[in-house]
Amino acid sequence: MIKKFQRRIEDFDCERCSALVKGDGYTNHCPKCLWSKHVDVNPGDRAADCGALMEPVALEGASPEYTLVHRCVRCDREKRNKLDAQDDMDAVMRIIAHPQK
């Protein structure tokens, strides 16, 4: 059974850098440090049991459609997410300069 995206508008405090993140229903990572949290099996379902932080480890694709690769620090699961216009470009440049793959 294929599960569909579930839009959830949620604000959260980033567990990595403590930034207050205003969610828009598509927000899945902190725009300041780019870290995420392993909470979904399918986007928006909040069905993952892991709950650990997900490190931004690489960028894929080309401008303007870059994809951010996150790797869970506990279980090594990787997820891909589009960069957002709100994302800190200095943080993006650090990933480009030092990919973790």
PyMOL CGO cylinders between C-alpha atoms (Angstrom):
from pymol import cmd
from pymol.cgo import CYLINDER

trace = [
    CYLINDER, 0.00, 0.00, 0.00, 1.42, 3.38, -1.03, 0.3, 1, 1, 1, 1, 1, 1,
    CYLINDER, 1.42, 3.38, -1.03, 0.95, 6.07, 1.56, 0.3, 1, 1, 1, 1, 1, 1,
    CYLINDER, 0.95, 6.07, 1.56, 0.42, 9.65, 0.55, 0.3, 1, 1, 1, 1, 1, 1,
    CYLINDER, 0.42, 9.65, 0.55, 2.07, 12.75, 1.89, 0.3, 1, 1, 1, 1, 1, 1,
    CYLINDER, 2.07, 12.75, 1.89, 0.33, 14.10, 4.99, 0.3, 1, 1, 1, 1, 1, 1,
    CYLINDER, 0.33, 14.10, 4.99, 0.66, 17.86, 5.35, 0.3, 1, 1, 1, 1, 1, 1,
    CYLINDER, 0.66, 17.86, 5.35, 1.18, 18.94, 8.97, 0.3, 1, 1, 1, 1, 1, 1,
    CYLINDER, 1.18, 18.94, 8.97, 1.56, 22.57, 9.95, 0.3, 1, 1, 1, 1, 1, 1,
    CYLINDER, 1.56, 22.57, 9.95, 3.78, 22.42, 13.04, 0.3, 1, 1, 1, 1, 1, 1,
    CYLINDER, 3.78, 22.42, 13.04, 6.18, 24.86, 14.66, 0.3, 1, 1, 1, 1, 1, 1,
    CYLINDER, 6.18, 24.86, 14.66, 9.11, 23.35, 16.55, 0.3, 1, 1, 1, 1, 1, 1,
    CYLINDER, 9.11, 23.35, 16.55, 12.30, 24.14, 18.41, 0.3, 1, 1, 1, 1, 1, 1,
    CYLINDER, 12.30, 24.14, 18.41, 15.29, 22.64, 16.61, 0.3, 1, 1, 1, 1, 1, 1,
    CYLINDER, 15.29, 22.64, 16.61, 16.88, 20.02, 18.84, 0.3, 1, 1, 1, 1, 1, 1,
    CYLINDER, 16.88, 20.02, 18.84, 20.29, 20.71, 17.27, 0.3, 1, 1, 1, 1, 1, 1,
    CYLINDER, 20.29, 20.71, 17.27, 20.61, 24.53, 17.38, 0.3, 1, 1, 1, 1, 1, 1,
    CYLINDER, 20.61, 24.53, 17.38, 17.50, 25.58, 19.39, 0.3, 1, 1, 1, 1, 1, 1,
    CYLINDER, 17.50, 25.58, 19.39, 16.14, 27.83, 16.61, 0.3, 1, 1, 1, 1, 1, 1,
    CYLINDER, 16.14, 27.83, 16.61, 12.37, 28.36, 16.62, 0.3, 1, 1, 1, 1, 1, 1,
    CYLINDER, 12.37, 28.36, 16.62, 11.11, 27.00, 13.31, 0.3, 1, 1, 1, 1, 1, 1,
    CYLINDER, 11.11, 27.00, 13.31, 7.76, 28.17, 11.92, 0.3, 1, 1, 1, 1, 1, 1,
    CYLINDER, 7.76, 28.17, 11.92, 6.35, 25.25, 9.96, 0.3, 1, 1, 1, 1, 1, 1,
    CYLINDER, 6.35, 25.25, 9.96, 4.27, 25.68, 6.81, 0.3, 1, 1, 1, 1, 1, 1,
    CYLINDER, 4.27, 25.68, 6.81, 3.06, 22.12, 6.41, 0.3, 1, 1, 1, 1, 1, 1,
    CYLINDER, 3.06, 22.12, 6.41, 6.04, 21.18, 4.24, 0.3, 1, 1, 1, 1, 1, 1,
    CYLINDER, 6.04, 21.18, 4.24, 8.82, 22.08, 6.69, 0.3, 1, 1, 1, 1, 1, 1,
    CYLINDER, 8.82, 22.08, 6.69, 10.91, 19.04, 7.60, 0.3, 1, 1, 1, 1, 1, 1,
    CYLINDER, 10.91, 19.04, 7.60, 14.23, 20.50, 8.70, 0.3, 1, 1, 1, 1, 1, 1,
    CYLINDER, 14.23, 20.50, 8.70, 15.65, 23.51, 10.51, 0.3, 1, 1, 1, 1, 1, 1,
    CYLINDER, 15.65, 23.51, 10.51, 16.41, 26.29, 8.00, 0.3, 1, 1, 1, 1, 1, 1,
    CYLINDER, 16.41, 26.29, 8.00, 19.26, 27.56, 10.21, 0.3, 1, 1, 1, 1, 1, 1,
    CYLINDER, 19.26, 27.56, 10.21, 21.37, 24.41, 10.74, 0.3, 1, 1, 1, 1, 1, 1,
    CYLINDER, 21.37, 24.41, 10.74, 19.58, 22.12, 8.22, 0.3, 1, 1, 1, 1, 1, 1,
    CYLINDER, 19.58, 22.12, 8.22, 19.25, 19.23, 10.70, 0.3, 1, 1, 1, 1, 1, 1,
    CYLINDER, 19.25, 19.23, 10.70, 16.05, 17.17, 10.73, 0.3, 1, 1, 1, 1, 1, 1,
    CYLINDER, 16.05, 17.17, 10.73, 14.47, 14.57, 12.98, 0.3, 1, 1, 1, 1, 1, 1,
    CYLINDER, 14.47, 14.57, 12.98, 13.62, 10.95, 12.14, 0.3, 1, 1, 1, 1, 1, 1,
    CYLINDER, 13.62, 10.95, 12.14, 9.89, 11.05, 12.87, 0.3, 1, 1, 1, 1, 1, 1,
    CYLINDER, 9.89, 11.05, 12.87, 8.29, 9.89, 9.59, 0.3, 1, 1, 1, 1, 1, 1,
    CYLINDER, 8.29, 9.89, 9.59, 8.14, 6.64, 7.67, 0.3, 1, 1, 1, 1, 1, 1,
    CYLINDER, 8.14, 6.64, 7.67, 6.26, 8.45, 4.89, 0.3, 1, 1, 1, 1, 1, 1,
    CYLINDER, 6.26, 8.45, 4.89, 6.25, 12.27, 4.78, 0.3, 1, 1, 1, 1, 1, 1,
    CYLINDER, 6.25, 12.27, 4.78, 4.03, 13.68, 7.53, 0.3, 1, 1, 1, 1, 1, 1,
    CYLINDER, 4.03, 13.68, 7.53, 2.85, 10.40, 9.07, 0.3, 1, 1, 1, 1, 1, 1,
    CYLINDER, 2.85, 10.40, 9.07, 4.91, 10.65, 12.31, 0.3, 1, 1, 1, 1, 1, 1,
    CYLINDER, 4.91, 10.65, 12.31, 5.10, 6.84, 12.30, 0.3, 1, 1, 1, 1, 1, 1,
    CYLINDER, 5.10, 6.84, 12.30, 8.87, 6.33, 12.74, 0.3, 1, 1, 1, 1, 1, 1,
    CYLINDER, 8.87, 6.33, 12.74, 9.88, 4.77, 16.05, 0.3, 1, 1, 1, 1, 1, 1,
    CYLINDER, 9.88, 4.77, 16.05, 13.46, 6.09, 15.89, 0.3, 1, 1, 1, 1, 1, 1,
    CYLINDER, 13.46, 6.09, 15.89, 13.07, 9.78, 16.80, 0.3, 1, 1, 1, 1, 1, 1,
    CYLINDER, 13.07, 9.78, 16.80, 16.80, 10.56, 16.52, 0.3, 1, 1, 1, 1, 1, 1,
    CYLINDER, 16.80, 10.56, 16.52, 18.30, 13.58, 14.81, 0.3, 1, 1, 1, 1, 1, 1,
    CYLINDER, 18.30, 13.58, 14.81, 19.15, 13.42, 11.13, 0.3, 1, 1, 1, 1, 1, 1,
    CYLINDER, 19.15, 13.42, 11.13, 22.37, 15.08, 10.00, 0.3, 1, 1, 1, 1, 1, 1,
    CYLINDER, 22.37, 15.08, 10.00, 22.52, 16.92, 6.67, 0.3, 1, 1, 1, 1, 1, 1,
    CYLINDER, 22.52, 16.92, 6.67, 25.28, 15.02, 4.88, 0.3, 1, 1, 1, 1, 1, 1,
    CYLINDER, 25.28, 15.02, 4.88, 25.15, 15.96, 1.20, 0.3, 1, 1, 1, 1, 1, 1,
    CYLINDER, 25.15, 15.96, 1.20, 23.42, 17.83, -1.60, 0.3, 1, 1, 1, 1, 1, 1,
    CYLINDER, 23.42, 17.83, -1.60, 22.25, 16.19, -4.81, 0.3, 1, 1, 1, 1, 1, 1,
    CYLINDER, 22.25, 16.19, -4.81, 20.98, 17.66, -8.04, 0.3, 1, 1, 1, 1, 1, 1,
    CYLINDER, 20.98, 17.66, -8.04, 21.54, 21.08, -9.55, 0.3, 1, 1, 1, 1, 1, 1,
    CYLINDER, 21.54, 21.08, -9.55, 20.32, 24.62, -9.03, 0.3, 1, 1, 1, 1, 1, 1,
    CYLINDER, 20.32, 24.62, -9.03, 17.54, 25.48, -8.42, 0.3, 1, 1, 1, 1, 1, 1,
    CYLINDER, 17.54, 25.48, -8.42, 16.34, 21.94, -7.56, 0.3, 1, 1, 1, 1, 1, 1,
    CYLINDER, 16.34, 21.94, -7.56, 18.90, 20.85, -4.98, 0.3, 1, 1, 1, 1, 1, 1,
    CYLINDER, 18.90, 20.85, -4.98, 17.98, 17.97, -2.72, 0.3, 1, 1, 1, 1, 1, 1,
    CYLINDER, 17.98, 17.97, -2.72, 19.31, 17.78, 0.82, 0.3, 1, 1, 1, 1, 1, 1,
    CYLINDER, 19.31, 17.78, 0.82, 20.34, 14.31, 2.02, 0.3, 1, 1, 1, 1, 1, 1,
    CYLINDER, 20.34, 14.31, 2.02, 19.83, 13.59, 5.73, 0.3, 1, 1, 1, 1, 1, 1,
    CYLINDER, 19.83, 13.59, 5.73, 21.26, 10.56, 7.55, 0.3, 1, 1, 1, 1, 1, 1,
    CYLINDER, 21.26, 10.56, 7.55, 19.87, 9.42, 10.89, 0.3, 1, 1, 1, 1, 1, 1,
    CYLINDER, 19.87, 9.42, 10.89, 22.55, 9.47, 13.60, 0.3, 1, 1, 1, 1, 1, 1,
    CYLINDER, 22.55, 9.47, 13.60, 21.02, 6.39, 15.28, 0.3, 1, 1, 1, 1, 1, 1,
    CYLINDER, 21.02, 6.39, 15.28, 19.88, 4.01, 12.53, 0.3, 1, 1, 1, 1, 1, 1,
    CYLINDER, 19.88, 4.01, 12.53, 21.66, 5.40, 9.40, 0.3, 1, 1, 1, 1, 1, 1,
    CYLINDER, 21.66, 5.40, 9.40, 18.40, 5.71, 7.44, 0.3, 1, 1, 1, 1, 1, 1,
    CYLINDER, 18.40, 5.71, 7.44, 18.73, 8.31, 4.68, 0.3, 1, 1, 1, 1, 1, 1,
    CYLINDER, 18.73, 8.31, 4.68, 15.99, 10.66, 3.50, 0.3, 1, 1, 1, 1, 1, 1,
    CYLINDER, 15.99, 10.66, 3.50, 15.99, 13.26, 0.76, 0.3, 1, 1, 1, 1, 1, 1,
    CYLINDER, 15.99, 13.26, 0.76, 14.28, 16.63, 0.94, 0.3, 1, 1, 1, 1, 1, 1,
    CYLINDER, 14.28, 16.63, 0.94, 14.20, 19.70, -1.25, 0.3, 1, 1, 1, 1, 1, 1,
    CYLINDER, 14.20, 19.70, -1.25, 16.09, 22.76, -0.13, 0.3, 1, 1, 1, 1, 1, 1,
    CYLINDER, 16.09, 22.76, -0.13, 13.83, 25.64, 0.82, 0.3, 1, 1, 1, 1, 1, 1,
    CYLINDER, 13.83, 25.64, 0.82, 14.24, 29.34, 0.01, 0.3, 1, 1, 1, 1, 1, 1,
    CYLINDER, 14.24, 29.34, 0.01, 14.43, 29.96, 3.78, 0.3, 1, 1, 1, 1, 1, 1,
    CYLINDER, 14.43, 29.96, 3.78, 17.47, 27.69, 4.24, 0.3, 1, 1, 1, 1, 1, 1,
    CYLINDER, 17.47, 27.69, 4.24, 20.70, 29.30, 5.45, 0.3, 1, 1, 1, 1, 1, 1,
    CYLINDER, 20.70, 29.30, 5.45, 23.05, 29.39, 2.45, 0.3, 1, 1, 1, 1, 1, 1,
    CYLINDER, 23.05, 29.39, 2.45, 26.15, 29.39, 4.68, 0.3, 1, 1, 1, 1, 1, 1,
    CYLINDER, 26.15, 29.39, 4.68, 25.00, 26.05, 6.12, 0.3, 1, 1, 1, 1, 1, 1,
    CYLINDER, 25.00, 26.05, 6.12, 24.35, 24.78, 2.58, 0.3, 1, 1, 1, 1, 1, 1,
    CYLINDER, 24.35, 24.78, 2.58, 27.84, 25.84, 1.49, 0.3, 1, 1, 1, 1, 1, 1,
    CYLINDER, 27.84, 25.84, 1.49, 29.41, 23.96, 4.44, 0.3, 1, 1, 1, 1, 1, 1,
    CYLINDER, 29.41, 23.96, 4.44, 27.70, 20.76, 3.27, 0.3, 1, 1, 1, 1, 1, 1,
    CYLINDER, 27.70, 20.76, 3.27, 28.91, 21.31, -0.29, 0.3, 1, 1, 1, 1, 1, 1,
    CYLINDER, 28.91, 21.31, -0.29, 32.47, 21.87, 0.96, 0.3, 1, 1, 1, 1, 1, 1,
    CYLINDER, 32.47, 21.87, 0.96, 32.43, 18.88, 3.34, 0.3, 1, 1, 1, 1, 1, 1,
    CYLINDER, 32.43, 18.88, 3.34, 29.95, 16.18, 2.23, 0.3, 1, 1, 1, 1, 1, 1,
    CYLINDER, 29.95, 16.18, 2.23, 29.72, 13.18, 4.57, 0.3, 1, 1, 1, 1, 1, 1,
    CYLINDER, 29.72, 13.18, 4.57, 29.09, 10.46, 1.96, 0.3, 1, 1, 1, 1, 1, 1,
]
cmd.load_cgo(trace, "trace")
